[in-house]
Amino acid sequence: MSPFDIQRMLIDEFPLTFLLEVGFRATFAFVAVFLFLKSSGRRGIRQLSLFELVVILTLGSAAGDVSFYHDVPLLPVVMVFLTLLLLYRITVLIMTKSKKFESWIDGLPITVISEGLYELKAFEKLNMSSNELLMELRQQGVEHLGQVRLGLVETDGDISLYFYDDDGLRPGLSVLPLEHRTEFRKMPAAALYCCVSCGFVQQIEKDLGAHCPRCDHDIWARALKTRRCR
């Protein structure tokens, strides 16, 4: 084998007419995946649960194989698609009959913010750091946790937020990154401060430090109390 052989890199030993077969195979795979999603109903394209993601990845693998490999026949791939469609339909049917099974397949929403504070146990269930959550909050126009009455991570990974009205607004931890948020162990002035670990708000006097009574961390940031931009 010689390196940089243009014939080998472009089409190898296949005739140019094989490109027409590749085009047909790719069209077949496209139509098959489209028909699968069409047959699975709107639920299959509105959100992807773990089960649905597995189905889509399996479809993609089968579609890729039949598109590019000349020795992969079409009928077994059709059988793969029909089997996956049957499994999907059966699973969805069982989910409509059993809430317990549905929660096992799709999971349940997880509360990450409650009454302007982090739900500490939530991060043990989620593959998400507090920095990732703060990024999501900033993207939804949140400046500090005191604006948020309730925050949920949905089963599809999206974050749903419910806000206080102006009368219920409370002081809260800034969600800005560190370069825009100063943190302290010894306070420069008497004020309300928030624990950067859980969001707990506490009055701390000048030149004093404190351990958070909620999570025992000792790093604080100045509490904010601004209205959310609408």
C-alpha positions in Angstrom: 0.0 0.0 0.0 1.3 3.4 -0.9 0.5 6.4 1.2 -1.7 9.2 -0.2 -3.0 7.0 -3.0 -5.8 9.1 -4.4 -7.7 6.1 -5.9 -7.6 4.2 -2.6 -8.6 7.3 -0.5 -11.5 8.3 -2.8 -13.2 5.0 -3.8 -10.7 2.1 -3.2 -11.4 -0.9 -5.4 -15.1 -0.1 -6.0 -16.3 1.1 -9.4 -17.7 4.7 -9.7 -21.2 3.3 -10.2 -21.1 2.1 -6.6 -21.6 5.8 -5.6 -25.1 5.4 -7.0 -25.8 2.5 -4.7 -24.4 4.5 -1.7 -26.9 7.3 -2.7 -29.7 4.7 -2.8 -28.7 3.2 0.6 -28.4 6.6 2.2 -31.9 7.5 0.9 -33.2 4.2 2.2 -31.7 4.9 5.7 -33.1 8.5 5.7 -36.6 7.3 4.8 -36.5 4.5 7.4 -35.4 6.8 10.2 -38.0 9.4 9.2 -40.8 6.8 9.1 -39.7 5.5 12.5 -40.0 8.9 14.1 -43.2 9.6 12.2 -44.7 6.3 13.5 -43.5 6.8 17.0 -45.7 9.8 17.4 -45.0 13.4 18.5 -43.7 12.3 21.9 -40.7 10.8 20.2 -39.5 14.1 18.7 -40.6 16.4 21.5 -38.0 15.1 24.1 -35.5 12.4 24.4 -35.6 10.1 27.5 -32.7 7.7 28.1 -34.7 4.9 26.4 -35.5 7.1 23.4 -31.8 8.1 23.1 -30.8 4.5 23.0 -33.3 3.8 20.3 -32.1 6.8 18.2 -28.4 5.8 18.6 -29.3 2.2 17.5 -31.2 3.6 14.5 -28.2 5.8 13.6 -25.8 2.9 13.8 -28.0 0.7 11.6 -28.6 3.6 9.1 -24.8 4.3 9.0 -23.9 0.6 8.3 -26.4 0.2 5.5 -25.4 3.5 3.9 -21.7 2.9 3.7 -21.0 -0.9 3.8 -21.6 -2.7 0.6 -21.8 -6.1 2.3 -24.7 -5.0 4.6 -28.0 -6.3 3.1 -31.1 -4.2 3.3 -33.7 -6.6 4.7 -31.9 -7.3 8.0 -31.7 -3.5 8.6 -35.5 -3.3 7.9 -35.9 -6.0 10.6 -33.8 -3.9 13.0 -36.1 -0.9 12.4 -39.3 -2.9 12.8 -38.0 -4.5 16.0 -37.0 -1.1 17.5 -40.4 0.3 16.5 -42.2 -2.6 18.2 -40.1 -2.2 21.3 -40.8 1.5 21.4 -44.5 1.1 21.0 -44.7 -1.6 23.7 -42.6 0.5 26.1 -44.8 3.6 25.6 -47.9 1.5 26.0 -46.6 0.1 29.4 -45.7 3.7 30.4 -49.2 4.9 29.8 -50.5 2.0 32.1 -47.9 2.3 34.9 -46.7 5.5 36.4 -44.0 3.6 38.3 -42.6 2.1 35.1 -42.8 5.5 33.4 -40.8 7.1 36.2 -38.2 4.3 36.0 -37.8 4.8 32.2 -38.1 8.6 32.0 -37.0 9.5 35.5 -38.6 12.2 37.6 -38.0 16.0 37.8 -35.4 16.9 40.5 -35.7 20.1 42.6 -32.4 22.0 42.6 -33.6 25.3 44.0 -36.3 25.8 46.7 -37.2 29.2 48.3 -34.0 30.8 46.9 -31.6 28.1 48.2 -29.8 25.2 46.6 -31.3 21.8 47.4 -28.0 20.2 48.4 -29.0 16.6 47.9 -30.1 17.3 44.4 -26.5 17.5 43.2 -25.9 14.0 44.5 -28.6 12.7 42.1 -27.5 14.8 39.1 -24.4 14.7 36.9 -24.3 18.5 37.2 -22.0 20.8 39.1 -23.2 24.1 40.7 -21.3 26.0 38.0 -23.3 24.3 35.3 -26.5 25.2 37.1 -25.4 28.8 37.5 -24.7 29.0 33.7 -28.3 27.7 33.0 -29.7 30.3 35.4 -27.8 33.1 33.8 -29.0 32.0 30.4 -32.6 32.4 31.7 -32.0 35.9 32.9 -31.5 35.1 36.6 -29.1 37.4 38.6 -29.4 35.8 42.0 -31.1 32.9 43.7 -33.4 35.1 45.7 -35.4 35.7 42.5 -36.2 32.0 42.2 -38.9 30.4 44.2 -38.5 26.9 42.6 -36.1 25.4 40.2 -36.6 21.9 38.6 -34.3 19.9 36.4 -36.8 18.1 34.0 -36.5 14.6 32.8 -35.1 15.8 29.4 -32.4 17.9 31.1 -34.1 21.3 30.7 -34.4 23.6 33.8 -37.8 25.0 34.7 -37.8 28.1 36.9 -40.7 29.7 39.0 -40.0 33.2 40.2 -41.1 35.3 43.1 -43.2 38.4 42.3 -41.6 41.7 43.3 -43.3 41.6 46.8 -41.9 38.2 47.6 -38.4 38.9 46.3 -35.6 38.1 48.9 -31.9 38.5 49.1 -29.9 35.8 47.3 -26.6 34.5 46.1 -25.3 36.0 42.9 -25.2 33.6 40.0 -22.4 35.5 38.2 -19.0 33.9 37.7 -16.2 34.5 40.1 -14.7 37.5 38.2 -18.0 39.3 38.8 -18.6 38.1 42.4 -16.2 38.7 45.3 -16.0 36.0 48.0 -15.0 36.4 51.6 -14.0 34.5 54.6 -13.7 37.6 56.7 -16.3 40.2 55.9 -15.2 43.7 54.8 -18.4 45.3 56.1 -21.5 44.5 58.2 -24.1 43.3 55.7 -26.2 40.3 54.5 -24.0 37.6 53.0 -24.8 34.3 51.2 -23.1 31.0 51.6 -21.6 30.2 48.2 -22.2 26.5 48.7 -25.9 26.5 49.5 -27.2 30.1 49.2 -28.1 30.5 52.9 -28.4 34.2 53.8 -27.0 35.6 57.1 -26.1 38.9 58.6 -22.4 39.0 59.4 -20.6 41.8 61.1 -17.4 43.5 59.8 -14.1 41.6 60.2 -15.9 38.5 61.3 -16.2 35.1 59.6 -18.9 32.4 60.0 -19.7 28.8 59.2 -22.9 28.3 57.4 -25.5 26.7 59.7 -27.0 24.9 56.8 -24.0 23.3 55.1 -21.0 24.3 57.4 -19.0 26.0 54.6 -17.3 29.3 55.5 -17.0 31.1 52.2 -19.5 34.0 51.6 -20.5 36.5 49.0 -22.5 39.7 49.3 -26.3 39.1 49.0 -28.1 40.7 46.2 -31.7 41.9 46.1 -32.5 43.1 42.6 -35.6 42.5 40.5 -35.5 40.1 37.7 -35.5 41.7 34.2 -38.6 40.8 32.3 
